[in-house]
Amino acid sequence: MTPSVPAITMMWAVCVSETGEVIASDDDSGGRYGFTLDADLQPGIYVLNVHHCCGGGGRYSVTASQK
């Protein structure tokens, strides 16, 4: 998963399972201080927590793809 943001935005993310297990997390490896997550997910419910470094906000989108 990679965010698409219009400008440099310092974001990080954590993907957790429905039981609260951390599946993947990242900070800054996505370019422009964004995140990129790569995880093999089984069918189920997951939560993606996206955070701005400084408590800010703004427009962004997240793209997920299937290999």
N, C-alpha and C positions, 0 to 999 in steps of 0.2 A: 504494500500500500504506500502510495506516495501522495503527499498533498500538492495541490496546485495553488500557488499564491502569486499575486500580482507584483510583489516587491519582496525585498529581503525581510523575512519574518522568522524570528527565532522560535521554532516550535519543536516540541518533543511529544512522543506518543507511547502508550502502553496498550497492548492487546491482552485481554484477560478472558478466560473461559467463564462459563456460567457458575462454576464453583469458586471462582476467584483466583485460579492459578494463572500466573503471568506466562503467556505464550511467547510474546516478543515485546521488546521495547527498543527505542532508538532516540538519539538526539544528535542532530547535525550531519548525519551521513548522506542525507538526501540532496545536498547542494543548497546554496542560498540559506544555510542554517536551518533547513527543514529536516524532516525525518524520512526514512525509508524502512519499511518492515518487510521481512521475507519469512514466511512460515508455512509449513505444510499443515493445513487445517482439516480435521475430520468434520463431517456434517455435525452441526450443533449450533449453539447460541454463543456468540462472542460479543464483547463490548470493547470498542476502541475509544480510549480516553486520549483526547488531543489537548495539549496545553501550550500556552504561549509563555515564553520565558519570564515575562515581566507582568503577568496578570492582564495583559492587553487582549485585544480581540480584533476581529475583522473578518473579511470574506476569505473563504478558502473552500476547496473541494477535495474529496478523497477518492482515489481511484483504486479499485481492487480488481485483480485479474486472476484467471484460472490458467494454470500451466497445462 
